[in-house]
């Protein structure tokens, strides 16, 4: 029996994320969206019981997680900046 690898990358299985990785990413995004810090979310028992150290590192390489956390960080910086600006009396 021959397996045809024509037009397929024989190493493509290395770049496929598992269903568990998908669930973890969704959880991280949801909890960070609720205002929890990334440090707290990654230390959460739900994440620690369902993932290895390597899986948690891979979460931080997922484009959707990086983008969402970047947006959250920018929003927090804008809020902090807005709070620290002096109000001008008209």
N, C-alpha and C positions, 0 to 999 in steps of 0.2 A: 504494500500500500504506500503510495507516494502522496505527500502533502504538497500541494501547489502553493508556492510562496510568491508567485508572479504578482506583481503590483502590490505586494504587502511588505511592510517592514517587519522582519522577523523579531525585532525587539519592541514592537508596539505594545506588548503586554506590560512592559516596564512603566509606561506612561499613563496607564489607565488607573483612575482612582477607584477605590472600592466603594461599595454602598456605605460602609461604616465611615469612611472619610467624608462622604457627602453629608451624613447625619451630623458628624462632628462640626463640619463647616457651618451648617445651618444653625446649630446650637450656638456656636461662637458668635455668629452674626446677629442672631436674635437677642442674645444676652447683652452684647455690646450695644445693640440698638436700644435696649431698655436702660442704658446708662451705666452699666457695670464696666469696670476697667478690664482691659484685656488680661492683665496680670491676675485679677480675681477670677475671671472666667477660666483661664487655663489652670488655676489652682483648684477649681471646683471639683468636687468628688465625682460628678457625672463624667467630666472629661477624663480625669485621672483613672477612673475605673474602667473606662471603655477605650483607652488608647495607650499606646506606648510613647516613649519619649520621641522616637523617630516620627511617629504619626503626628504628634503635636508640632514638631518642627515643620513637617510638610504642610500643615494647615497654614502656616505663615508664608508659604510660597504660592498659595492658590491666588490667582489674580483677583477673584471676586472678594476674597477676604481682605487682601491688601488694599483694594480700592475702597471697600466699605470702611475699613479702619482709618484710612487716610482721610476720607470725607468726614468721619466722626471727629478726628483730631482737628481738622480745619474748622469745623463748626464750633468745637470747644474753644479754640483759640480766638475765634471771632467774638464769642460770647464774653470771654474773659477780657478781651480788649475793649468791648463795648461797655462793660461794667467799670473799667478803670478810667475811661475817658471822662474828663470833667464836663459837667453840664454847663451850657452857656445860657446866661440870662438874657432874654430879649427885651 
